[in-house]
Structures are given as structure tokens and as C-alpha cells.
Amino acid sequence: MMLVTLALAALVCALIPAILFAVNLRLYVPPPPAGDAELPAVSVLIPARNEAAGIVACVRSVLASTGVELEVIVMDDASTDGTGDLVAALIREDPRVRLERAPILPAGWNGKQHACWNLARAAAYPVLCFVDADVRLEPECVARMAAFLSSADQTKPLGLVSGFPRQITGTWLERLLLPLIHFVLLGFLPVARMRSSVDPALAAGCGQFLMAWKEDYFFTGGHSQIKETMHDGLLLPRLFRHHGYRTDLADLTPLAQCRMYTSAAQVWQGLAKNATEGLAAPNRIVPVTLLLLLGQVVPFLYIGALALGALIAAPNLLFLLQHRMYILGITPAGTFVIVAALIGVFAAWLTRILAASRFRQSWLSAFLHPIGIVLLLAVQWYALLRKLTGGKVSWKDRAYAKE
């Protein structure tokens, strides 16, 4: 009976995200073409600390934007690798580029949030678009997102929009973990409800690309209200919702791409740095762990164990059947457990196959889904234990006392 109960719980935990993912896949779509609509001018704001390897490609991709008036402001945040010099050279090529030097980082501020706050204060245009330096935009991206921000029903205007670029992966840990961003987002966020509500609990976004009305940004306090945090992608939309603004998401897979990390160590530390502001929050990590283990790991473990057992018993299978000996699966309860586990495995794999196809993700990650889930949970628990033991978070050559 206990095994049947476990199988039923695992089946429910597997089907909930699979069904929600399928529903959300029809709602989470790229922003519509901008068309001939008159668009507000956009200040594209890029915080940059030691980004010499990619800052030129990032800025040039923004400058190639079509259909919208824009300026590009780069905040050189005490870089030591010549980032500022590269941007200065771009200014000579295109007067739309500006370079700002970040003030000394005050106590209690995260470096990126401080840079973004000062970028917003330097912006000249009515729409702010925060873009990470490792993002590359397609020419129509800014215009389409500006149209998305502007086109909402004016009785319920949008204050902020965001989207997840295509994640370029190279190392094995990137391929296993980064595709899970879409699985968690679309498997557990009710997008329809998010769009009809300003509930802060339904906030979602990606710090790689955030666009907001300048007036609304300063009304909420913007990055100055989340200055100690690492997770502006989640907390800035939540801040807007606290102030009564709607926020929304668009699929940026065809419009932007990002190589977030370049090594397994960076993946681990990068995902852990803001985990306790998301899945690894102390009041959230236990139910999240149970939900993911039951729905995304247990069915695979059971089917794997059953297959291994059948392989070992294969030489004696005829003998067992001749002597009418029962094996697990012949009884009704055993049959239910097997079928439930198979459905759970099918639901998880189908969801990941759909995600891999739609978001151009690694097929290896889809096949090794349960291993990715276990590693994702390991990152969350590592981040929480580090926080509880007073460990520091290091990122971009800066150490922060707390997350």
C-alpha cells in the first residue's frame, strides 16, 4: 500500500508541471512584430564589469536595432580588463553610445544593482532596457519588446516586461542545468493567472533582459529597493507588482541569445549566487525538493530498478513463470505502480523534448532530465547551507556577506 501511495503521489507531481507546461507553451510566445506603430525611444543600459571579451559584440548588436530610436549607455563598473577603453572606441564609431563610470560601490549594495540604478539615472529616454553584457540581440528585439510594453490595455498598463533569451551552452553542466530554467518557469508558473493579476507571488523575469517605463521605474524605486540582492530578474518584477503594476513575459528565443557561463564551476557558482532568493528560499526549498524528486526523479528510479531487476532475472524468468511465482507487476497493485511510473517518465521526457525543440536546447539535457534535477536541487541546498552558515557569495571578483 505504501508503494502504491508513493506511486500515486509521484504521478500527480509529474503530471502537474507537464500539463501546466503544455498550457503555458501556447501563452509564452515571442512579442508580436512592432509593425508601423509609433514607439517610444529606448535607453539600452548595459552594466559591465570586466566584460572585455564580449562588450563590443553586445553593443554592436544593440546598435544594429531597427524600428526604434535608442541610445546605448554602458556603465563601466571598475573594470580592470580594458572594458571602458573598448566602449570609448565604439563612441567614436557611433554617437548613440555613451560611457559612464560607476561611482565607488557603497556599503550594502550589490555591484550590478548599483550599476543599473546609476544607469537609469543617466538615461535620457522614457523606456529603460537593461541588458546584460553577455547578451546578443537580433535587430528587431528592442522594437518588438518596446511595442509589447506599449501595446497593453491602457486600463491595465504594463510597467515592466522581460524575457528569456536563448541560452547558449558549451560545457556538460551548462547543458544539464540551464535548460531547466524553462522547465521550472513554465512547469510551475501559471502564466494566464500571472497576466491577469498583480500578485507579487506570481512575479517572474530574467535579469538578462528587463524593460520598463522610466517613470514607473523611479516611482517604485527600481534597483535601489533591491540593492542588496543578486536576483533582479525576479525581484524587480516583484517590486513593480507590489506597487500595483502588471508585469509580463515574452519568449526571446528567436530575438536574443546569451552565453551566461563558460565553465562548470561558473555554472555552479552562478546558479547558487541568487538561489536563496528563488527556489532555495528557506520557506520554499523543502516543498520544492519533494515536488521535484517525487515527480521528476522517483519514476525514473523505479523504472530503472525494474529494468535492472528484469535483466538480472531474465535467465530464470521461464522457471519463475512455470512455477507460477508472482513478481512485482503481476499483481494489480504492482501493475498500477509500473503504469504510474511509466506515465511519469513519459510526461517528463515529453515536456523536455518539447522544450528542447521550442527553445533550441540540448537534447542531452532532455534525455538526462532526472540527473539534471538532482544537480539543480544540489545547487539549491548548497546555496541555502552556505547562507545559514554565514558563507560569502563571490561574483565578478567581489565578495558579498549575504545573499
N, C-alpha and C positions, 0 to 999 in steps of 0.2 A: 504493500500500500504506500509506503514511504517513497518507493521508486516511482510509482505512478503519480504521486503528488508532485514530486520533483520534475517529472517529465511534463506535467501539465503547466507548472509554473514556468519552465523553460520555454515551452511552446508559446505561451502568452507573451513572455518577454522578447521572443524572437519575432512574433507577428506584429506587435505594436509598432516598432520602428520601420518594419518592412512596408506595412500599409501606409503609414504616415509619409514615408519616403516617396512611395509611388504617387500619393496625392500631391505632395509638395513639388514633385518634379514638373508638374504641369503649371505650377504657380511661380516657381523660381526660374525666371526666364531673363534673357538679356533685355536691356532697356530698348524701347522701340526706336526706330530711326528718328532723328531730330526733325526731318522734313524742312519746311520753309518757315517754321516758327521763329519769331524773334527771340533770341536767347540772351540772358544776362551775361555780362562779362565775368570772367572767372580768374581768380588769383590761384595759380597752382603753387602749392607750398611744399617744399622738399627739405625736411630735416636731414642733415648729412654730417656724420662723424666718421672720419676715416673711410670714406667711400670712393677713393680714387679709382678703384678698379671698375666702377660702374656708373659714376655720376654723369659722365659725358653722354653715355648711351641713354640714360634716363632722361636727361634734359632735352636731348635732341628728339627723343620720341614724343615729348610733350610739345616741343616747338613745331613738330610736323602735324599737329592737330588741325583739323579743318572744321569750318562751320561755326566757329565761336571766337570771339575776341578774348585774349588772355594775356597774362603776364606770368613769368616764372620767377619765383623767389627761392633761392637756396640759402639755408641757414647753416653756415659752417660752424659746427659745434666743437671748437677747439681741436680740429683735426691736426694730425702730425704727419700725414702722408701726402700732402700737396693737394688735397681736395679743393681748397679755396683757389689755388692757382689755376686749376683746370677750369673752374667755373668762371674765373676772371677772363680767361681766354675766350670762353663762349660769349661773354658780354660783348667782346669786340666783333663777334660774328652776327649777333642779333640783339638789338637794343631792348627786346622784351625780357631779357634775362637780367635779374638783379642778384647781387650777392650781399648777404648780411652776415655779420659776425656775432655769434651768440655771446651774451653777457656771461660773466662768471656764474657758474651754477650755484644758486642759493641753497642753503641747507633745507632739507625737506622736499626737494624737487627731484623728480626723475628727469634724466637728461632729455629724452625725447619730448616729454610733455612740456618742458621749459622751452625747448626749441620751437615747438608747434605754437605755443602761446605767443611767443615773440614774433613768429612768422605772421600769425593772424593780425597782430597789431601793426605790422608793416604793410599789410595788404591794401591795395587801392580799390579793388573791385567788390561788387556786392555778393559774390559767391566765393566761398573758400573751398579749395580742393586739396586735401592733404594726401600726398603721395610719397610712399617710401622710396628711398634711393635705389633699391634693387628691383623696382617695378619698371616694366616697359609697356607703354601704351600704344594702341593702334590709333590711327589718325582720327577716327570718329568717336573715340571713347569719351573724351571730355564733353563734346557737344551732346551726345546721347544721354549722358548722365545729367547734364545741366537741364536738358529737356525733361527728363524723368523727374527731377527735383521741382521743376516749374509747372508740370502739367497736372498735378493733383487737383482734386476738387477743392476750390478755394474756401469752401465752408469747413474743410478739414485739411488744411495745407500741411505739406511735409516740411519739417525743419531740417532733416538730415537724411541722406541716402548713402548706402555703402554697397560694396560687392566684393566677391572673392575672385581675384584673378586666377588664371590657370597657374597651378603650382608646378614649376619645372623641378624634376627630381633627378639626382645622379647616384648618390650612394644608396646602399641597401636599406639604411634606416629611414632615409627620406622616402623611399618607395613604399616602405611598410607603414609609416605613420602619417605622412602628410595627406594622403588620400582620405584618411579617416575624418578630416575636417568636414568634408561634405556629408559623410555618413552621419556624424553626430549632429550637424546643423539640421539637415533635412529629415533625419530619423527621429528627432526629438523636439523640434520647434514647430508648433502649428502655425504655418505661415499665414493662412487665412485669418486666424484669430489675431495674429500679430498685426496684420494690416487694418483690422477693424477696431483696434484698441490702442491706448497709450500706456498700458500696464508696463511698468519698468521691468517686471519679471520676464517679459517677452522680448526684451531688447536683444539685438544681435547686430553684428557688424564686423568688418575686417579693417584693422589698423593700416593695412597696405593701401587702402583707398577709402577715404571719407570725404563727403561733400556736403556742405551746409550753407545756409544763408548766413552771411556775416552778422546781420542784425540779431538773428536768433542765437547765434553762437555767443555773442557777447552778453546777451540777456541771460543766458544760462550760466555764464561764467567760463564756458569752454574748458580748455585744458587746465586752467588754474584751479578748477574744482576737483580735478583728479590728479593733482600734481605729484602725489607720492606713488602712484600706481604704475604698473607695467602694461596694463591691458586696455589701451584707449579704444581698441576695436569693439569691446563690449561695454566699457564704462561710459564712453562719450554718448552713444545712443541711449544708454540707460539714464544719463543725466538729462538729455533732451526730453525723454518721456516723463521724468519726474516733474518737469516744468510744463507738461501738457502738450508737447509737440509729438506728432507722429513721426516715426522713422520707418524706412523700408529698405529692402534688399533687392539687388538685381544680379543676375549671373554675368560675371565679367569674363568668363572663359574665352569667348571669341574676341574680346576687346582689350585684354591686358594679360601680361604674364609676369611671373616673379620667381626668381631662384632665391628662396629665403635663406637656405643654409647650403654649405658646400662640404660638410663632413658629418659623420655620425655624432661626434662629440658636440658639434654646434646644434644638431637637431635635438639632442637630449637636453642640453642646457637652454636652448631657445624655447622649447615647449615647457620646460619646468619653470622658467623665469616668471611666468604670469599664471601658472596653473592654479594657484590658490585663490585667484580672482575669478576662476571659472569652475571647471569640473571638480577641482580639488579643494574647493571651499569646505571648511570643517563640517558644516551642516549639510553638505551635499555629497561628499565623497563616498560614504557608506552605501546609500541607496543607488548611486551611480555604479559603484563596483558590483553590487548584487545584480542590478539590471543587466549590465554588460556581460558579466560572467555567465549568468543563467541563460540569457538569450543568444549570446554570440560565441560562447566557448563550450558550455556543457553539451549541447547537441553534437558538436564535432568530437568531443572526447568520448561520448558514448558510442557513436557510430564507429569511431576509430578502434575503441576497445572491442567492440563486437566483431569488426572485420578481422582484427588480430586474433581473437579467440577462434573464429571460424577457420582461419588459416592454420592455426595450430591443431585444431581438431579435425581438419579435413581428412587425414588418413583414417581416422576412426569413425567418420560420420556414418558410413554404411552400417558399422557394427551397432552404433547408438540407435539408429532407426530400426534395425532388425529386432532389437531388444526393447523397443517401444520406450526408450528412456526420454524424458522430457528435457529439452534445452530451452533456455530463455528465448522467447519469441513464439513458441508453440502455444503457450497459454494465452488467453485473451488479454490479461494484464501486460504480459511481455510483448504481445503484438502492438498494443497501444503505445508502449514506451518506444518501440522501434519506429513506428509510424510518426509519432510526435517528434522524435529526434531527426528523422529524415526530412520532415517538413521544416523544422528549424534550420537545418543545414541548407536546404533548398532556398528558403526565404533569405537567409544571409547572403548566400552566393549570388542569387538573382539580383538582390539590391546592389551588391558591389559590382556586378557585371554591368548593370545599368549605369552606375556611377562612372565606371571606367570608360564606358563608351561616350557618355554625355560630356564628361569633364576632362576627357583625354588623359586618364590616369593610368598608372602602372597595372597591367594585368597580373603581374606577380603579387602585388598587394591584394588584389581581389581573391586570388587563389589561397593566399596565406592569411586570410582575414582573421582567424582566431588568434594567430600569433601576434598580429598587429594589435589586436585588442588587449592582449595580455601586456604587451610592451607599453601601450598607451596608459594602462592602469598603473604600471610600474612607475612611469614618469610622474603621474599624479600623486602617488603615495610618497615618492621620493621628495617631491616639492613640499608636500604637507609636513613630513617629518623634519625637513630642513627648516621650515618656518617654526615649528614647535620647539626645535632645539636651538633656535636663535641664529641659524646659519645665514650667511650673507649671500646675496644674489650678485653675480658679476656679469656685466654685459657691456660690450663696447669699451672695455678697459676701465670700467667704473664699477665700484662695489657699493651695493645698497644694503643697508642694515636690515630692511624688512621688505616684504613683497606687498 
